[in-house]
């Protein structure tokens, strides 16, 4: 079975790539999502859950800055230059993974006071929730597309199918 560059990245260099590109960012983002729900339902703007939410948001956002920079220079640009994308499935998987980090970067920038500084606390919380939702949507599209076999759209499919050998006995 052929695999997307997304899956190949996660499968290579076990377990380090899986930890670096999936486990760490997903654990941080899920921590952010869970604490976000708690804060939305309780309307608490202080306390340890709020602090955990803030730390997770800043950490995952800054983490994705590094991940995106690394993957753009070591994977996306070289694959594009060499024309080695494995169909639209591959582009969607990698593209959505990279895009999923952008809302998390926005959260980090907001928490650090670089964007959305004039917004009310409610507007900032709304921006947080929208960004978490965008991360979840794009992250799940990336995972689903990443698990697809790119041969579904023709990658690596041999143009001349093999015929089974006939044996005369």
C-alpha positions in Angstrom: 0.0 0.0 0.0 1.2 3.5 -0.8 1.1 6.1 1.9 0.9 9.9 2.0 3.9 11.9 3.0 2.0 12.7 6.2 1.8 9.1 7.2 5.3 8.4 6.0 6.5 11.2 8.3 4.7 9.8 11.3 5.9 6.2 10.5 9.6 7.1 10.0 12.1 7.4 12.8 9.9 5.6 15.4 8.8 6.8 17.9 10.4 10.2 17.6 8.4 11.6 14.6 5.2 10.3 16.0 5.9 12.0 19.4 7.2 15.3 17.7 4.5 15.7 15.0 1.5 14.1 16.6 1.6 13.3 20.3 3.1 16.5 21.7 1.0 18.9 19.6 -2.2 16.9 20.0 -1.8 16.5 23.8 -1.3 20.3 24.1 -4.1 21.1 21.7 -6.5 18.7 23.4 -5.6 20.2 26.8 -6.4 23.5 25.3 -9.7 22.3 23.9 -10.8 20.6 27.2 -9.9 23.6 29.4 -11.6 25.9 26.8 -14.9 24.0 27.2 -14.6 24.2 31.0 -13.9 28.0 30.9 -16.8 28.5 28.5 -19.3 26.7 30.7 -18.1 28.0 34.0 -17.3 31.6 32.9 -14.3 31.6 35.2 -11.5 33.9 34.1 -9.1 33.0 36.9 -7.9 29.8 38.6 -5.6 26.9 37.7 -7.7 25.8 34.7 -7.5 29.2 33.2 -3.7 29.2 33.8 -3.4 25.7 32.3 -5.4 26.9 29.3 -3.1 29.9 28.9 0.1 27.9 29.2 -1.2 25.2 26.8 -2.3 27.8 24.3 1.0 29.6 24.3 3.1 26.4 24.3 1.2 24.7 21.4 1.1 27.9 19.3 4.9 28.5 19.7 5.5 24.7 19.2 3.6 24.9 15.8 5.7 27.8 14.7 8.7 25.5 14.9 6.9 22.5 13.3 5.6 24.6 10.4 9.0 26.2 9.8 10.7 22.8 9.9 8.2 21.0 7.7 8.1 23.8 5.1 11.9 23.8 4.7 12.5 20.0 4.9 9.4 18.6 3.3 6.9 20.9 1.6 9.4 23.0 -0.5 11.6 20.0 -1.5 8.6 17.8 -2.4 7.0 20.7 -4.4 10.3 21.5 -6.2 10.7 17.8 -7.1 7.1 17.4 -8.2 6.7 14.4 -5.8 3.3 15.0 -4.3 1.3 11.8 -4.2 -2.0 13.2 -5.6 -4.4 15.7 -4.1 -4.8 13.4 -1.1 -1.2 14.0 -0.1 -1.5 17.8 -0.6 -4.7 17.9 1.5 -3.2 15.8 4.3 0.0 17.9 4.6 -1.7 21.2 3.9 -4.4 20.7 6.4 -1.9 19.6 9.1 0.1 22.8 8.5 -3.0 25.0 8.4 -4.3 23.4 11.6 -1.4 25.1 13.4 -2.3 28.6 12.3 -5.2 29.1 14.7 -3.1 27.8 17.5 -0.4 30.3 16.7 -3.1 33.0 16.8 -4.1 31.8 20.3 -0.5 32.1 21.4 -0.1 35.6 19.9 -3.4 36.6 21.6 -2.3 35.2 25.0 1.1 37.0 24.6 -0.7 40.3 23.8 0.4 40.7 20.2 -3.1 40.4 18.6 -6.6 41.1 19.6 -5.5 43.2 22.5 -8.3 45.7 22.3 -11.0 43.0 22.3 -13.1 42.4 25.4 -12.5 39.3 27.5 -15.7 37.8 25.9 -14.5 38.5 22.4 -11.1 37.0 23.2 -12.7 33.9 24.6 -14.8 33.7 21.5 -11.7 34.0 19.3 -10.1 31.2 21.4 -13.1 28.9 20.9 -13.2 29.6 17.2 -9.5 28.9 16.9 -9.8 25.6 18.8 -12.6 24.6 16.5 -10.6 25.4 13.4 -7.7 23.4 14.7 -9.9 20.4 15.3 -11.5 20.6 11.8 -8.3 21.0 9.9 -6.4 18.5 12.2 -9.0 15.8 11.6 -9.1 16.4 7.8 -5.3 16.0 7.8 -5.5 12.8 9.8 -8.3 11.3 7.6 -6.6 12.3 4.3 -3.2 11.2 5.7 -4.5 7.7 6.3 -5.9 7.3 2.8 -4.0 5.4 0.1 -3.0 8.0 -2.6 -3.4 5.2 -5.2 -7.2 5.9 -4.9 -6.4 8.9 -7.1 -3.9 7.1 -9.3 -0.6 7.5 -7.5 1.8 4.5 -8.1 -0.9 2.6 -10.0 0.8 0.5 -12.8 -0.7 1.4 -16.2 -0.4 -2.2 -17.4 -2.0 -4.5 -14.9 -0.3 -7.8 -14.3 -2.0 -10.9 -15.7 -1.9 -14.0 -13.5 0.4 -16.6 -14.8 -1.2 -19.6 -16.4 0.3 -22.9 -15.8 -0.4 -25.9 -18.1 -0.1 -29.2 -16.4 
